[in-house]
Amino acid sequence: MLDSNKVIELWQFFKEYLDQKQIEVIAEKYVDLLADYGVSDVELQDAIGHDDILDDAINYYLDVDNEDKHDDELEDY
C-alpha cells in the first residue's frame, strides 16, 4: 500500500508531464484512484502540505472545505 510519501512522490513525478489546463481535474482523479486502491484517509491527510493542487484535490475528496464552511455558518447563528 502507498504511504503519504509515495503519494507525494508519484504526484510530483507525473505532474510535470500533465496538461496544465487540466491539472486540477487530473489531481482529483488521482486522489479518487488512490482511494479506490485502498489508500486511507489518514495517508491522504498526511500528504497535505507539499503541493497546493494536490492539497485542494485531497481536501475536496475528504470534504474538508465543506465541513469548515458549514462550521463557519453555524457560528454566525
N, C-alpha and C positions, 0 to 999 in steps of 0.2 A: 504494500500500500504506500501511497505517496505521503510524505510528511510536508509540512509547510515550506521547508527549504526547497524541496523538489518542485513543489507547485510554483514557487517564485522562479526557480532556475529555468523550468520549461517555458514559462510565460516570457521571460526575458530573452530566451534563445529564439523563440518563434516570432516575437513581437516585431523585430526589425524587418522581417520578411512579409509582414501583413500590409494590406491596403489601409493606409492611414485614414481614409474616408469611412471605413467600416470597422475600425478598431474597437469601438465601444460595443458594437453588436457581437463581434467576434469574442471579446472578453467575456460577455455574458454567456455565450455558447460554451466557452472554455470552462467556466465555472459550473455550468449545468452538466457538462460532460464529466468533470471531476466528481461531482455529487453522484451522478449515475453510476460511476465506478467505485463508489464507496469512500471517497474522501470525506471525513467527518466535518461537521460544522466547526468544531474546535480547531481542526487543522486549517480550515479556511480563515477563521478569525486570526489565527497565528500568522497567516500570510499577509495580513493587512499591515501597511506602513512602508512598503517597498516600491510600490508603483501606483500612481493615482488612478489610472484607468482600471487596473485590476482591483484596486480597493473599491471603486464605485460598483464594479460588477459583483464583487463579493457582498457588499452592503445591500445591493439590490436583491441578490439571491437570499440573503439572510433576513431581508425585510427590516433592516436596522433603521433606515431613514423614516419609514412609515411609522414605526414604533416611536421614534423620537418626536415626530410631528404630532402624533396622537397625544403623547405626554404633554407637549407644549400647549396643545389646545385645551387639555383638561386643566392646566394651571391657570388659563385665562378665566375660567369659570370660578 
